[in-house]
């Protein structure tokens, strides 16, 4: 099943396939200059955390969040150790 960017995907479509893979990545993105504020201090980079879910039919979706430079490892760990197993446990064998 192939979807174009404007195709409406229904809940029934999603029920007809299983998750093949879940991949979470952490990127540290350097800033051109140090940013500073009174609450968070200095920032020389920010962190981007992405999760890509691939279904058996080849469909993919990616979500992301970011931090001001701290906490990215914790978010990645939560996604990998709490969210990913919860999703996998809900997938029923065919």
Secondary structure as UniProt FT lines:
FT   TURN            5..6
FT   HELIX           11..15
FT   STRAND          19..37
FT   TURN            38..40
FT   STRAND          41..55
FT   TURN            56..57
FT   STRAND          60..67
FT   HELIX           72..78
FT   HELIX           79..83
FT   HELIX           84..90
//
